Amino acid sequence: MAIETAIGKFGYTKGPNVYVVDREALADPLLARLPTHQKKWRIGHFGRDLPAGYLETLETGVNQIEDPDMSAYYEELRSVIQGPLWDWDRIVKIWKINTGQYDYLVRRYIARQTIP
């Protein structure tokens, strides 16, 4: 596993046996839903902080995300991005994610991450 900010050439040259975590969330469905904390950026390239336990989750395939709301959101998202293609439950969850029905979980996670 590798954490990178420019995944294109790096990911291509590492081959199919290396999982590349994209901190700029161009290719990461969970991180793409989180805000950036960068002050200096260019359009389309916004670095994100990784939720605690996210790397362990990706390495093992078992949800180890520490925050309960982010963990619950990831479970819903994972069934959308990894579930059986024509499974009715997956289709319903796609609808719910696209209409913001799980956004409250992300908002609560973000609120806990904000430093007072």
N, C-alpha and C positions, 0 to 999 in steps of 0.2 A: 504494500500500500504506500502511496506517495501523496503528499499534499502539495499542490502547485497552484500558481496563479495564471499561468499561461499553459493550458493543457494541450493545445494542438500538436505541435511537433514533439513535445515531451511524451505525451500519451501515445502517439504514433510509434515513436522509436522504442518505447518500452514493451510494446507488444500486448497480446491479449491476456496475459497472465498477471498483469499488474492493474490494480484498481487505483485510479487517479481521482483524488478528491479535489474538486474544483472550488477553491475558496471564493472565486468571483461568481460562482453560481450560474455560469452560462450553460452548464450541463448537469446540474444537481437540482433535482426537483424540490427537495426540502429546503436547501439553503436559498433557493430563488424566492422563497416566500418569506424570507427574513430581511429585516432592514440592514442597511450598511451603516457603519460607524466611521467610515473614512471621511476625512476632511478634504483630501486631495484625490480626485478621481477623473476618469474620462468616461464619456457616455458608453454605457453597456458593460463597464468593468467596475463593479462595486464589490469590494471585499466584504465577506461576512464572517462573523464569529461562529465557530462550530459549537452546537449545543453539547454540553457535557455528556459523554457516553455515546456520541454519534459515531466516532471512529470505531469503537468497540462493537457497535451495532453492525456497521458495515463489514467488519472483519469476521464476525461470528454468524451473522444472519439472525441473531436473537436481539430483540429490542432491549437495549441497555441505556437508553436515554434517561437521564436522571430526573428531569423536570416532568411531573405527571401530565401536564397539558401538552407539552411538546411530544411526549411519548405517545399519548393518545392520538394526536394529530398525525404523527408518523405512521401509526398503524393503519389509519384510514387511507393515507396517501400511498403506503406500500401496497395495499390491496389494489389500488388503481394502477400503479406502475408495474407491478409484478404479478398480479392476479391472472387467472384464466381469461383469455380474451373475450369470450362471449358470455361469461358468468353474469347472471342478472344482478347479483349483489355488487359486482364491480361497476356495472353500468349505472346503478343507483348512486353509488359513491362518486362516480365521475360527475354526475349531475349535482350532487350536494357540494362537492369541492368547487365546481365551476360557478355555482350560485352563492358561494360564501357561507354555507351552513356550518362549516367547521372553523371559520375564521376567528371565532371567539377564543378558541384554544390557542391560536398563535398570538392574539392580542394579550391574553393573560400571561403567556410566557414572556413576551416582550416587556410587559409592565414589570415583571419580577426582575428582568435583567437590567433595567434602567437604574443607574446609580443616582441616589437622591442628591 
